[in-house]
Every structure is written in C-alpha cells, then in structure tokens.
Amino acid sequence: MNDALDAATGSTSALSSDPARPSFFELIAQDQLRSLLSPAVRYTLSVLAQRYPRYLLRVFNRFDEVWALLMFGVERHYLRTWGASFAENFYMLRRRARPGLTGARLPPRRHKERLSEWQIYASLFFLVGLPYIQAKAHDWWERNGGGVDEDLFDDDGAQAEHDDGSSTGPRFTGSFDSTSSHATLRSRISSLLSSLKPRAVRAYPYASSWWHLFLLTYNVRYLFARTPFWRPWLSLLNLEIRRVAPGDYPASIPLLPPDLPNPLRSPRDFTFRMIRAGPYMAAESLKYLLPASIFAFKFLEWWYSSENTQRRGGGGGGSGQSSGGEGGITPRFGAPAVLMPSLKGVLYRREEGYKAPEVTVEMSDDNDGAAALLHNSCPLCGTTPMNNPALLPTGYAFCYTCANRYVEEHGRCPVTRMVLRDGTDGIRRVLG
C-alpha cells in the first residue's frame, strides 16, 4: 500500500524522467504536420482544377468531405497496423493504453499494447471527425458574416431600415400562437433558426477562443509533466503517446505480399492478390512519399533560385566545369546581337550643340560618313568623359541628363532610333 502511495505522489518525477515520454516539441511537430497536409493538398488540387476543371472542379468544391474520407482510410490503417496516427508514425511515436499505476517502485506490469476497436474508432473521431466539424463550423461562420457588421457594406439598405424606424439586426418574425391558421411547424423552426443564427455567429469566436485556451492549458500541463496526456480526449480514452522502442512493433509487413504467385505462371491470381493489397500498399507508401515530396520541393526551390549558377549556365570554378567558353565555362545563352546605328541616328546626323571631343581619331575608309563612336564619350553632347553615365536598353551609353532629355522628348534611342517602350524608366545609371 505504501509503495502504491509513493508511486502516486512521485508520478511527476517519474513522468519527467521517463525516456519513452516524447518531448513537447515532438508532439508539436507531429501536430503541425497533420494540420499542414490539408492546405498543401488543397492548393495542389486548386492548381490542377484550373487546368482540368471538367474532372477536378467537383472534387475541389467538396474538398473537406473528400479529404475526411481519405484521411479516415489512412488513419484507420495506421491505427490498426502501427497503433499510431500517420503523423505520429512519421515521427516514430505510438499510442498505448496507459496502465493504472506507474512508478519506479512498482514491479513491471504487462498491459495491452494493441489498441482495441473502440479506441481506434474513438481516435478516428478526434483525428478526422473533429477537424472536419471545426472546418465546416468555421466556413459557416465566414459565410454568415464572420464577425463583420453587414451595415458597413450595405449603406442603402441600412439607411432605409433606419428611416422606417426599425432595427437593422435580425428579428424574430415568426409566431408561436397555436391558434394561427398560417403557422406551420416548418415556418416556426425556420423563424427560430433565423433568430438564433446572429447569436451563434457572435458566440462562435468566444467558443473558439475558449476551446484553444483549454487545449493550451493541457499543453502547459504536459510541458511541466503534470499530466501524461497530450490532449484531453486522450485522457478520456486512457491513451498516452510514447516513443517507439525496440520490439514495440511486430515484424513489419513488407510493402508487397510475401507469398505472391508467379505473374507468368498464374497472372490471374497475381492480379487478384495485387488488387487486394492495393489499399495497404498505397497507405504504407505515404510514409515514403512524404519525405520524398519534401526533398523534391526543396530541390526545385533551389534549382529555380537565383543562387543556382549551374542552371544559368555559370559555374563556381573547379575541375567539373565544361571547357569551351571564357574561363572554362560554357554559357547556356550567347551574347545578344549588337544593335547597329541607324542612318537617321545621331552618329550620322549630329544634334545641335554637339562639341567634338579633342581626341585624335583615325577614321577608316568604310565608315559611310558616320562619326566615330568614341569610348567614354557622349554621342549627344560630345563630353569626354561622360557626366554621370547612363545606359539605354539598346546598350549605348550617354550622359544621364542628355539621355533623359532626349528620351523624354523623342521616346527613342538616339543611336539606333529604336522605340523605348519604358521611356525614361528604362534608363539605368552606371555606378563606379
């Protein structure tokens, strides 16, 4: 008797020192994984529904129901096979029925490790049914106002009701007089529900806040080893979440049935066995598909990022680079073609106020009467070097004030006479 009392009073220290007790952060991680799966699948389905609306639009409109049915099958498989939900099994956690008394002084006691049928279906209700009810309740709350006063968006109707002297809020218009010939049971129920709807909309945020506060108190109690249960419904089911230890699980069933017949000798039996094992293989493959999809997503995120020089045709050096280009790098895209000066440009027809730079230039014989394009000399004013040099999208450099004035007036490049659609916004200053 004294040993039992000592074990009961020392339960807090026993919980904190239990190596199989998962940490608070492990449980938060598996809970976040379960809550993030639905938005990720919903977003993927929305993108596919835009491309194939004929096949997927109805599925997307009923996503909550489809997701609940899918998770019911997945969670039922994992609870039956592994004694844990999908997220718990991913983080190597499991559920077990908690023994009556635990403690260091108590002798080891054998208890039932596998979950019973009622524990499985009760867990399914809290894993699948309760999130579904919460999602539908939140959607209903948003459809009926979501806490926003309708008068803010209905100026005409609200003003008309105020002019009549009546209230803008919902009113109970039904009559409970049993002698009324026009009153029916359906109209009474409809009137009652219409009168209760605004009250339910106003009460929903408070009920949701209370519920999350209640869960927070359980989280804090678990964090400080005041309770062995992570959630209140686990306390009702007398189930605790534990880390997976060696020997906890039976021999893992292979992904394929071990006694499959030869597909060449008996293809009919092979096909029948594969069809029967299809749901199990699909559910078991999810634990491998999830990390593979995360890796693929992170790889694509890196591949299309600006830091990936290999995709852009560059390289960071090293012996693995291909030769053929400058510095041993083979560029993926060649340099753009040079835009040649136009015969109507400033190289052939100088602007007023142009002062030729005092630089000795030897003109070639085949210049066709064009002035030389000197390095670091503005083709518009002739200043050498340029004052605050700037580039146009055509690749030619000018003084910033000259380029800005010319483009603002003509909307073209002075040299190539190409139309600049961005106007002065396409001018880029050259720093340094």
Number of C-alpha atoms within 10 A of each C-alpha: 6 7 12 14 11 14 19 14 12 15 20 16 14 16 19 16 11 12 12 13 17 17 14 15 10 15 18 12 14 20 13 12 16 14 13 11 12 16 10 11 12 15 12 11 18 19 12 15 18 11 12 12 14 9 11 17 17 11 16 19 12 11 17 18 14 13 17 17 13 12 19 17 15 19 23 22 20 21 25 15 18 21 25 25 27 26 22 26 19 17 16 16 24 27 23 19 18 19 13 8 12 18 20 14 11 12 8 9 9 7 11 10 14 18 20 15 11 10 18 21 16 17 22 19 14 13 18 20 17 12 15 17 12 12 13 14 13 17 12 13 20 13 10 15 13 16 14 12 10 15 13 8 10 10 10 10 13 17 13 12 13 12 10 8 9 11 11 14 13 12 14 14 13 16 15 14 9 10 8 9 7 9 14 14 10 9 15 16 12 15 18 17 13 16 17 14 15 18 11 14 20 15 13 17 15 10 12 13 11 12 11 11 12 13 15 13 13 18 21 14 15 19 16 12 19 16 19 23 21 22 19 15 13 20 14 10 16 17 22 19 23 20 19 18 12 7 7 13 14 9 7 8 11 9 14 13 14 8 8 13 15 11 11 8 9 11 12 13 14 16 14 11 16 16 12 11 14 14 14 20 16 13 19 19 12 14 14 11 13 13 12 12 11 11 12 12 12 11 12 11 12 12 15 12 12 10 10 15 13 13 13 15 12 15 18 10 11 8 7 10 15 14 12 10 9 8 11 16 17 16 17 11 8 7 7 6 6 8 12 10 19 17 15 13 19 20 20 16 15 18 15 8 9 14 15 15 15 9 8 6 9 7 11 9 7 7 9 9 13 17 15 14 14 14 11 16 20 27 30 23 19 22 18 18 15 19 15 14 21 22 17 23 15 19 12 18 24 28 25 21 12 20 25 19 13 16 21 13 11 13 18 21 23 28 24 19 18 16 14 18 11 11 18 18 12 15 19 14 15 12 7 5
